């Protein structure tokens, strides 16, 4: 920090020495004759032009915000233009009208420098893509009008008033309304710029420091007033002409002092001392040339071989102890930096272990789920098998009895008769079980399921020697419970008719909101015990039975 302050003070001392040297040359030039006078004044102009050029270059290096940098650079260019015009006027030009119009050209920088300062103040704290609002550009109109008013002063004399009897319009003049308008506009723009900068300042300086830019502004106002009084002859002020008679240089220096003081106290944000900041950075970074020879290095940087640095062009390189070396291409070289990845690597290891644990838990949960799924499947199968066994218990017992009869019987005819009965009952057990499985999946069944179930039983009855016919007029889906009920009813009639029937007619039809399922048979068995609210039993005078089951469709 001590070195930084020394460098800053050294720059200030150099600038002060240049100004004192130029002022001394002016005083000496008053005491000598041409051509030494011309030479001294030319050197003095070159010193001032060099100062303003150097300040403009410094601004371009220090100011980061593009718009502010552009406006301040334009201000420095206007100062160089102003000093150049002044030098041509006093050192080269001879004709009075040329001298007068060069004098008028002073007001181009005088009016536009404060205007550009206002635009710079409005751009402070904005992004790189910021553009000043349209209303701010309207401030250019008064400056342009006033410049036009000064340039055409010979036509109207509203800015400088020359005596009517003057042979040459040059030094003998007074100020008109236009002059005071121009001076007021310059002062107003300067104050607007300073107030705007103060309102945007976020630097925690004291109020005394923030008031620093007003010192050269006050000095400029006082200088302008004293100069006007001297020109009017109110006060001779010969010392003022000797010490600060070059109005162009004085105003340029004072306005430069205003802007530079704004930069120094933080009203205009600037970034400087990059090398010192880079050196003090806690990031281990290095800047190299295109061949990876280190040009600038921070204190935290490690000594890394050139071969390792070159590998960063492809991808980051892992060093020892979890340090990662990364690189990027910059203008005329490369930048490389190190990052301590050990905490991240430790976290990644923990995450890997957690991932493995989660995978183990996942495998266990999947296995547990599979076991539970198998158990649920077995339980479901047991439930369905229990339902089937409960609903077909009578037929199962009957099959067991018939098996025993077949084993005990020695007569082939009797055994064939029993086997035919077993064929009918077996078809029922198969189809009845199938209906239970279908019902477990859906409460509604297609009418085709009834046809398939009864159709298989009818086919087996025909092998038993019974003439059967089945006709169904059902086409829409039917409640599964109704299908099962109709099939159970058919099986009950068939089992009772095994030994004494020769024909059986089965008919299913839909009637409005119910279903009629009827079985006609010539069996000699008694079916009156089947009669109920839903079953109608009728025997005609020929002894044939008509049994009708009525089921609600809902």
C-alpha positions as CSV (number, residue, x, y, z in Angstrom):
1,X,0.0,0.0,0.0
2,X,2.9,2.3,0.7
3,X,4.3,1.7,-2.8
4,X,0.8,2.5,-4.2
5,X,0.7,5.8,-2.4
6,X,4.2,6.7,-3.5
7,X,3.4,5.9,-7.2
8,X,0.2,8.1,-7.0
9,X,2.1,11.0,-5.4
10,X,4.9,10.7,-7.9
11,X,2.4,11.0,-10.8
12,X,0.9,14.1,-9.1
13,X,4.4,15.6,-8.7
14,X,5.3,15.0,-12.3
15,X,2.1,16.8,-13.4
16,X,2.7,19.7,-11.0
17,X,6.3,20.0,-12.2
18,X,5.1,20.2,-15.9
19,X,2.5,22.9,-15.1
20,X,5.1,25.0,-13.1
21,X,7.6,24.6,-16.0
22,X,5.0,25.7,-18.5
23,X,4.1,28.7,-16.4
24,X,7.7,29.6,-16.0
25,X,8.2,29.5,-19.7
26,X,5.3,31.9,-20.2
27,X,6.8,34.4,-17.7
28,X,10.2,34.1,-19.4
29,X,8.6,34.6,-22.8
30,X,7.3,38.0,-21.7
31,X,10.9,39.1,-21.1
32,X,12.5,38.0,-24.4
33,X,12.0,38.8,-28.0
34,X,11.4,36.6,-31.1
35,X,12.4,34.0,-32.0
36,X,13.0,32.8,-28.4
37,X,9.5,34.0,-27.4
38,X,8.0,31.9,-30.1
39,X,10.0,28.8,-29.2
40,X,9.2,29.1,-25.4
41,X,5.5,29.5,-26.1
42,X,5.6,26.5,-28.5
43,X,7.3,24.3,-25.9
44,X,4.7,25.5,-23.4
45,X,1.8,24.4,-25.7
46,X,3.4,21.1,-26.3
47,X,3.7,20.5,-22.6
48,X,0.0,21.2,-22.0
49,X,-1.1,19.1,-25.0
50,X,1.1,16.3,-23.7
51,X,-0.5,16.6,-20.3
52,X,-4.0,16.4,-21.6
53,X,-3.1,13.5,-24.0
54,X,-1.5,11.7,-21.1
55,X,-4.6,12.3,-18.9
56,X,-6.9,10.9,-21.7
57,X,-4.7,7.8,-22.0
58,X,-4.8,7.4,-18.2
59,X,-8.6,7.6,-18.3
60,X,-8.9,4.9,-20.9
61,X,-6.7,2.6,-18.7
62,X,-8.5,3.3,-15.5
63,X,-12.2,3.7,-16.3
64,X,-13.9,0.4,-17.0
65,X,-17.5,1.5,-17.8
66,X,-17.5,2.0,-21.6
67,X,-19.8,5.0,-21.8
68,X,-18.0,6.9,-19.1
69,X,-14.6,6.1,-20.6
70,X,-15.8,7.3,-24.0
71,X,-17.1,10.6,-22.7
72,X,-14.0,11.4,-20.6
73,X,-11.8,10.5,-23.5
74,X,-13.8,12.9,-25.7
75,X,-13.4,15.6,-23.0
76,X,-9.6,15.2,-23.1
77,X,-9.7,15.4,-26.9
78,X,-11.7,18.7,-26.7
79,X,-9.0,20.1,-24.3
80,X,-6.3,19.1,-26.8
81,X,-8.3,20.8,-29.5
82,X,-8.8,23.9,-27.4
83,X,-5.1,24.3,-26.6
84,X,-4.2,23.6,-30.3
85,X,-6.6,26.4,-31.5
86,X,-5.2,28.7,-28.9
87,X,-1.6,28.0,-30.0
88,X,-2.5,28.6,-33.7
89,X,-4.2,31.8,-32.7
90,X,-1.3,33.3,-30.8
91,X,1.7,31.7,-32.6
92,X,0.7,31.4,-36.2
93,X,-2.4,33.4,-37.3
94,X,-2.0,37.0,-38.3
95,X,-5.2,38.3,-40.0
96,X,-7.7,39.9,-37.5
97,X,-10.7,38.0,-38.9
98,X,-8.8,34.7,-38.6
99,X,-7.8,35.5,-35.0
100,X,-11.4,36.5,-34.1
101,X,-12.9,33.3,-35.5
102,X,-10.2,31.1,-33.8
103,X,-11.3,32.9,-30.7
104,X,-14.9,32.0,-31.4
105,X,-13.9,28.3,-31.8
106,X,-12.9,28.3,-28.1
107,X,-16.5,27.9,-27.3
108,X,-16.8,24.5,-28.9
109,X,-14.9,22.8,-26.1
110,X,-16.1,25.3,-23.5
111,X,-19.7,24.3,-24.1
112,X,-19.4,20.6,-24.9
113,X,-17.0,19.7,-22.1
114,X,-19.6,20.3,-19.4
115,X,-22.3,18.7,-21.5
116,X,-20.2,15.5,-21.9
117,X,-19.5,15.6,-18.1
118,X,-23.3,15.4,-17.6
119,X,-23.6,12.4,-19.9
120,X,-20.7,10.7,-18.1
121,X,-22.4,11.3,-14.7
122,X,-25.7,9.8,-16.0
123,X,-23.7,6.7,-17.1
124,X,-22.1,6.0,-13.8
125,X,-23.0,2.7,-12.2
126,X,-24.7,1.4,-15.3
127,X,-24.1,-1.8,-17.3
128,X,-21.8,-2.0,-20.4
129,X,-24.9,-1.9,-22.7
130,X,-26.4,1.2,-21.1
131,X,-27.4,4.0,-23.3
132,X,-28.2,7.5,-22.0
133,X,-32.0,8.3,-22.1
134,X,-33.3,10.2,-25.1
135,X,-34.1,13.2,-23.0
136,X,-30.4,13.6,-22.0
137,X,-29.5,13.9,-25.7
138,X,-31.7,17.0,-25.8
139,X,-29.1,18.8,-23.7
140,X,-27.0,19.0,-26.8
141,X,-29.5,21.4,-28.3
142,X,-28.6,24.4,-26.0
143,X,-24.9,23.8,-26.5
144,X,-25.3,23.6,-30.3
145,X,-27.5,26.8,-30.4
146,X,-25.0,28.7,-28.2
147,X,-22.0,27.6,-30.4
148,X,-23.9,28.7,-33.5
149,X,-24.7,32.0,-31.7
150,X,-21.0,32.6,-31.0
151,X,-19.8,31.5,-34.5
152,X,-22.2,34.1,-36.1
153,X,-21.4,36.9,-33.6
154,X,-20.2,39.1,-36.4
155,X,-23.7,39.2,-37.8
156,X,-25.6,40.1,-34.6
157,X,-23.0,40.9,-31.8
158,X,-25.2,39.2,-29.2
159,X,-22.2,37.5,-27.5
160,X,-19.4,40.1,-27.9
161,X,-20.3,43.7,-28.6
162,X,-17.6,45.7,-30.5
163,X,-17.6,49.5,-30.8
164,X,-19.2,50.9,-33.9
165,X,-16.2,53.1,-34.7
166,X,-13.7,50.3,-34.2
167,X,-11.6,49.7,-37.3
168,X,-10.7,46.1,-36.2
169,X,-13.0,44.0,-34.1
170,X,-10.7,42.3,-31.7
171,X,-9.7,43.3,-28.2
172,X,-12.0,46.3,-27.6
173,X,-15.4,44.7,-26.8
174,X,-18.0,44.1,-24.1
175,X,-20.2,41.2,-23.2
176,X,-23.7,40.7,-24.6
177,X,-26.6,38.6,-23.4
178,X,-25.4,35.5,-25.4
179,X,-22.1,35.5,-23.4
180,X,-23.9,35.3,-20.1
181,X,-26.2,32.6,-21.4
182,X,-23.2,30.5,-22.5
183,X,-21.4,31.1,-19.2
184,X,-24.6,30.2,-17.3
185,X,-25.1,27.1,-19.3
186,X,-21.5,25.9,-18.8
187,X,-21.9,26.5,-15.0
188,X,-25.3,24.8,-14.9
189,X,-24.0,21.6,-16.7
190,X,-21.0,21.5,-14.4
191,X,-23.1,21.6,-11.3
192,X,-25.6,19.1,-12.7
193,X,-22.7,16.7,-13.4
194,X,-21.3,17.1,-9.9
195,X,-24.7,16.8,-8.1
196,X,-25.5,13.7,-10.2
197,X,-22.1,12.1,-9.3
198,X,-22.7,12.9,-5.6
199,X,-26.2,11.3,-5.7
200,X,-24.8,8.1,-7.2
201,X,-21.8,7.8,-4.9
202,X,-21.7,4.7,-2.7
203,X,-18.2,5.1,-1.4
204,X,-18.1,5.6,2.4
205,X,-15.9,8.7,2.3
206,X,-16.4,11.7,4.5
207,X,-18.3,14.7,3.4
208,X,-15.1,16.8,3.2
209,X,-13.6,14.4,0.7
210,X,-16.8,14.4,-1.5
211,X,-16.7,18.2,-1.6
212,X,-13.2,18.1,-3.1
213,X,-14.4,18.5,-6.7
214,X,-16.1,21.8,-5.8
215,X,-12.8,23.4,-5.0
216,X,-11.6,23.7,-8.7
217,X,-15.2,24.6,-9.7
218,X,-15.2,27.5,-7.3
219,X,-11.7,28.5,-8.5
220,X,-13.0,28.4,-12.1
221,X,-16.0,30.6,-11.2
222,X,-13.7,33.1,-9.4
223,X,-11.2,33.1,-12.2
224,X,-14.0,33.8,-14.7
225,X,-15.3,36.7,-12.6
226,X,-11.9,38.2,-12.1
227,X,-11.1,37.9,-15.8
228,X,-14.3,39.6,-16.7
229,X,-13.6,42.4,-14.2
230,X,-10.1,42.8,-15.6
231,X,-11.5,43.0,-19.2
232,X,-14.0,45.6,-18.1
233,X,-11.3,47.7,-16.5
234,X,-12.9,47.6,-13.0
235,X,-9.7,46.1,-11.5
236,X,-6.5,46.1,-13.5
237,X,-5.2,42.9,-11.8
238,X,-1.9,42.9,-13.7
239,X,-0.6,40.0,-11.5
240,X,-3.5,37.8,-12.7
241,X,-2.5,38.3,-16.4
242,X,1.1,37.4,-15.5
243,X,0.4,34.3,-13.4
244,X,-2.8,33.0,-15.1
245,X,-3.4,35.0,-18.1
246,X,-3.8,32.0,-20.4
247,X,-7.6,31.5,-20.0
248,X,-7.6,28.3,-22.1
249,X,-5.0,26.5,-20.1
250,X,-6.4,27.6,-16.8
251,X,-9.9,26.4,-17.6
252,X,-8.6,23.1,-19.1
253,X,-6.5,22.5,-16.0
254,X,-9.3,23.4,-13.6
255,X,-11.8,21.1,-15.4
256,X,-9.3,18.3,-15.5
257,X,-8.8,18.8,-11.8
258,X,-12.6,18.6,-11.3
259,X,-12.8,15.3,-13.1
260,X,-9.6,13.8,-11.6
261,X,-10.8,14.7,-8.1
262,X,-14.1,13.0,-8.9
263,X,-12.1,9.9,-9.8
264,X,-9.8,10.1,-6.8
265,X,-12.6,10.5,-4.3
266,X,-14.8,7.7,-5.9
267,X,-17.5,9.8,-7.5
268,X,-16.3,8.3,-10.8
269,X,-15.5,4.6,-10.4
270,X,-12.1,3.6,-11.6
271,X,-10.0,0.4,-11.4
272,X,-6.3,0.7,-11.0
273,X,-3.3,-1.2,-9.6
274,X,-4.2,-4.5,-11.3
275,X,-0.7,-5.9,-10.8
276,X,-0.7,-5.2,-7.1
277,X,-4.2,-6.7,-6.8
278,X,-3.2,-9.8,-8.8
279,X,-0.1,-10.2,-6.6
280,X,-2.1,-10.0,-3.4
281,X,-4.9,-12.3,-4.6
282,X,-5.6,-15.4,-2.6
283,X,-6.2,-17.3,-5.9
284,X,-3.1,-19.2,-7.1
285,X,-3.0,-17.7,-10.6
286,X,-0.3,-17.0,-13.1
287,X,-0.3,-15.2,-16.4
288,X,2.0,-16.6,-19.1
289,X,3.1,-15.7,-22.6
290,X,2.1,-17.9,-25.6
291,X,5.0,-20.3,-24.7
292,X,3.8,-20.7,-21.1
293,X,6.7,-18.7,-19.6
294,X,5.3,-17.0,-16.5
295,X,5.0,-13.2,-16.8
296,X,3.0,-12.4,-13.7
297,X,2.2,-14.6,-10.6
298,X,0.2,-14.2,-7.4
299,X,1.8,-15.0,-4.1
300,X,-0.5,-18.0,-3.7
301,X,0.6,-19.6,-7.0
302,X,2.7,-22.7,-7.1
303,X,5.8,-23.4,-9.2
304,X,4.5,-25.7,-11.9
305,X,6.5,-27.1,-14.8
306,X,5.9,-25.7,-18.3
307,X,4.9,-29.2,-19.5
308,X,2.1,-29.4,-16.9
309,X,0.9,-25.9,-17.8
310,X,0.7,-26.8,-21.5
311,X,-1.6,-29.7,-20.6
312,X,-4.3,-27.3,-19.4
313,X,-5.0,-26.5,-23.1
314,X,-6.8,-29.8,-23.4
315,X,-8.5,-30.1,-20.0
316,X,-7.9,-29.3,-16.3
317,X,-5.0,-31.3,-14.7
318,X,-5.2,-32.9,-11.2
319,X,-2.1,-32.3,-9.1
320,X,-1.3,-33.7,-5.7
321,X,-3.5,-33.3,-2.6
322,X,-6.6,-32.7,-4.6
323,X,-5.4,-29.5,-6.3
324,X,-6.8,-28.9,-9.8
325,X,-4.9,-26.8,-12.4
326,X,-7.1,-25.1,-15.0
327,X,-6.2,-22.8,-17.8
328,X,-7.6,-20.4,-20.4
329,X,-6.4,-18.5,-23.4
330,X,-6.2,-14.7,-23.1
331,X,-4.8,-12.0,-25.4
332,X,-1.1,-12.6,-26.1
333,X,-0.9,-15.5,-23.6
334,X,-2.6,-17.7,-21.2
335,X,-3.9,-17.6,-17.6
336,X,-3.6,-20.7,-15.3
337,X,-5.0,-21.1,-11.8
338,X,-5.2,-23.7,-9.1
339,X,-8.2,-24.7,-7.1
340,X,-8.3,-26.8,-3.9
341,X,-10.8,-29.6,-4.9
342,X,-10.1,-31.7,-1.8
343,X,-13.3,-30.7,0.0
344,X,-15.3,-31.5,-3.1
345,X,-13.5,-34.8,-3.6
346,X,-14.2,-35.7,0.0
347,X,-17.9,-34.9,-0.6
348,X,-17.9,-37.0,-3.8
349,X,-16.4,-39.9,-1.9
350,X,-19.2,-39.6,0.7
351,X,-21.7,-39.4,-2.1
352,X,-20.3,-42.5,-3.7
353,X,-20.5,-44.4,-0.4
354,X,-24.1,-43.1,0.1
355,X,-24.9,-44.2,-3.4
356,X,-23.6,-47.7,-2.7
357,X,-25.6,-47.9,0.5
358,X,-28.7,-46.7,-1.3
359,X,-28.1,-49.3,-4.0
360,X,-27.8,-52.0,-1.4
361,X,-31.0,-50.8,0.3
362,X,-32.7,-50.6,-3.1
363,X,-31.8,-54.2,-3.8
364,X,-33.1,-55.3,-0.4
365,X,-36.3,-53.3,-0.9
366,X,-36.8,-54.8,-4.4
367,X,-36.3,-58.3,-3.0
368,X,-38.6,-57.6,-0.2
369,X,-41.2,-56.2,-2.6
370,X,-40.8,-59.3,-4.9
371,X,-41.3,-61.5,-1.8
372,X,-44.4,-59.5,-0.8
373,X,-45.6,-59.6,-4.4
374,X,-45.2,-63.4,-4.5
375,X,-46.9,-63.7,-1.1
376,X,-49.8,-61.5,-2.3
377,X,-50.1,-63.6,-5.5
378,X,-50.2,-66.8,-3.5
379,X,-52.7,-65.3,-1.1
380,X,-54.8,-64.2,-4.0
381,X,-54.6,-67.6,-5.5
382,X,-55.5,-69.2,-2.2
383,X,-58.5,-66.9,-1.9
384,X,-59.7,-67.7,-5.4
385,X,-59.1,-71.5,-4.8
386,X,-61.1,-71.3,-1.6
387,X,-63.9,-69.5,-3.3
388,X,-63.9,-72.2,-6.1
389,X,-63.7,-75.0,-3.6
390,X,-66.6,-73.5,-1.5
391,X,-68.8,-73.0,-4.5
392,X,-68.1,-76.3,-6.1
393,X,-67.8,-78.4,-3.0
394,X,-70.8,-80.5,-3.9
395,X,-69.4,-81.3,-7.3
396,X,-66.0,-82.1,-5.9
397,X,-67.5,-84.6,-3.4
398,X,-69.6,-86.1,-6.2
399,X,-66.5,-86.6,-8.3
400,X,-64.7,-88.3,-5.4
401,X,-67.7,-90.7,-5.0
402,X,-67.7,-91.4,-8.7
403,X,-64.0,-92.2,-8.7
404,X,-64.6,-94.7,-5.9
405,X,-67.5,-96.2,-7.8
406,X,-65.3,-96.6,-10.9
407,X,-62.6,-98.3,-8.9
408,X,-65.1,-100.7,-7.3
409,X,-67.1,-101.5,-10.3
410,X,-66.3,-104.6,-12.4
411,X,-68.8,-103.9,-15.2
412,X,-67.5,-102.0,-18.2
413,X,-71.0,-100.6,-19.0
414,X,-71.4,-99.2,-15.5
415,X,-67.9,-97.8,-15.5
416,X,-68.5,-96.0,-18.8
417,X,-71.8,-94.6,-17.5
418,X,-70.0,-93.2,-14.4
419,X,-67.2,-91.8,-16.5
420,X,-69.7,-90.0,-18.7
421,X,-71.2,-88.4,-15.6
422,X,-67.7,-87.4,-14.5
423,X,-67.1,-85.8,-17.9
424,X,-70.1,-83.5,-17.4
425,X,-69.1,-82.6,-13.9
426,X,-65.5,-82.1,-14.9
427,X,-66.5,-79.7,-17.6
428,X,-68.5,-77.8,-15.0
429,X,-65.7,-77.6,-12.6
430,X,-63.3,-76.3,-15.3
431,X,-65.7,-73.7,-16.6
432,X,-67.0,-72.6,-13.2
433,X,-63.4,-72.0,-12.0
434,X,-62.7,-70.0,-15.2
435,X,-65.7,-67.8,-14.5
436,X,-64.5,-67.1,-10.9
437,X,-61.1,-66.0,-12.3
438,X,-62.8,-63.8,-14.8
439,X,-65.1,-62.3,-12.2
440,X,-62.1,-61.4,-10.0
441,X,-60.7,-59.2,-12.9
442,X,-64.0,-57.6,-14.1
443,X,-67.5,-57.6,-12.7
444,X,-68.9,-57.6,-16.3
445,X,-68.5,-60.5,-18.7
446,X,-69.2,-60.9,-22.4
447,X,-72.2,-63.0,-23.3
448,X,-69.8,-65.3,-25.2
449,X,-68.5,-66.6,-21.8
450,X,-72.0,-68.0,-21.0
451,X,-72.2,-69.6,-24.4
452,X,-68.8,-71.3,-24.1
453,X,-69.5,-72.6,-20.6
454,X,-72.9,-74.0,-21.3
455,X,-71.9,-75.1,-24.8
456,X,-69.1,-77.4,-23.4
457,X,-71.4,-78.9,-20.8
458,X,-74.1,-79.5,-23.5
459,X,-71.5,-81.2,-25.7
460,X,-70.6,-83.6,-22.8
461,X,-74.3,-84.3,-22.1
462,X,-74.7,-85.3,-25.7
463,X,-72.0,-87.9,-25.3
464,X,-74.0,-89.1,-22.3
465,X,-76.9,-89.7,-24.8
466,X,-79.0,-86.6,-24.0
467,X,-80.3,-84.6,-26.9
468,X,-79.5,-81.0,-26.1
469,X,-80.0,-77.6,-27.7
470,X,-78.8,-74.2,-26.4
471,X,-80.0,-70.9,-27.8
472,X,-78.9,-67.5,-26.4
473,X,-80.2,-64.1,-27.5
474,X,-77.9,-62.2,-25.2
475,X,-75.4,-59.9,-27.0
476,X,-74.5,-57.2,-24.5
477,X,-72.0,-57.7,-21.5
478,X,-73.6,-59.4,-18.5
479,X,-72.9,-59.2,-14.8
480,X,-70.5,-61.9,-13.9
481,X,-72.6,-63.0,-11.0
482,X,-75.6,-63.5,-13.4
483,X,-73.5,-65.6,-15.7
484,X,-72.4,-67.8,-12.7
485,X,-75.9,-68.0,-11.5
486,X,-77.3,-69.2,-14.9
487,X,-74.5,-71.7,-15.2
488,X,-75.0,-73.0,-11.7
489,X,-78.8,-73.3,-12.3
490,X,-78.1,-75.3,-15.6
491,X,-75.7,-77.6,-13.7
492,X,-78.2,-78.3,-10.9
493,X,-80.9,-79.3,-13.5
494,X,-78.3,-81.4,-15.5
495,X,-77.1,-83.3,-12.4
496,X,-80.6,-84.2,-11.3
497,X,-81.4,-85.4,-14.9
498,X,-78.4,-87.6,-15.4
499,X,-80.3,-91.0,-15.1
500,X,-83.7,-90.2,-16.5
501,X,-83.7,-87.6,-19.2
502,X,-83.4,-87.9,-22.9
503,X,-83.6,-84.2,-24.0
504,X,-82.8,-80.8,-22.7
505,X,-83.4,-77.4,-24.2
506,X,-81.7,-74.3,-22.8
507,X,-82.7,-70.8,-23.7
508,X,-81.4,-67.3,-22.6
509,X,-83.2,-64.1,-23.5
510,X,-83.2,-60.5,-22.5
511,X,-86.5,-58.9,-21.4
512,X,-86.5,-55.2,-20.7
513,X,-84.7,-54.9,-17.4
514,X,-84.2,-58.6,-16.6
515,X,-82.9,-61.8,-18.1
516,X,-84.9,-65.1,-18.4
517,X,-82.9,-68.3,-18.4
518,X,-85.0,-71.4,-19.0
519,X,-84.3,-75.1,-19.1
520,X,-86.8,-77.5,-20.7
521,X,-86.3,-81.2,-19.9
522,X,-88.3,-84.5,-19.9
523,X,-86.6,-85.8,-16.7
524,X,-88.7,-87.8,-14.3
525,X,-87.0,-86.1,-11.4
526,X,-88.9,-83.7,-9.1
527,X,-87.9,-80.1,-9.5
528,X,-90.5,-78.4,-7.3
529,X,-88.1,-77.9,-4.5
530,X,-86.1,-75.4,-6.8
531,X,-89.1,-73.0,-7.0
532,X,-88.4,-69.6,-5.4
533,X,-88.9,-65.9,-5.9
534,X,-86.5,-66.0,-8.8
535,X,-87.1,-69.6,-10.1
536,X,-90.4,-70.6,-11.7
537,X,-91.1,-74.4,-12.0
538,X,-93.8,-75.7,-14.2
539,X,-94.6,-79.3,-15.3
540,X,-97.1,-79.9,-18.2
541,X,-99.6,-82.7,-18.6
542,X,-97.0,-84.7,-20.6
543,X,-94.6,-84.6,-17.7
544,X,-92.1,-82.3,-19.2
545,X,-90.6,-79.6,-17.0
546,X,-90.0,-75.9,-17.7
547,X,-87.7,-74.3,-15.2
548,X,-87.2,-70.5,-15.6
549,X,-84.6,-68.4,-13.7
550,X,-85.3,-64.7,-13.7
551,X,-82.3,-62.3,-13.0
552,X,-82.3,-58.5,-12.8
553,X,-79.8,-57.1,-15.3
554,X,-78.5,-54.7,-12.7
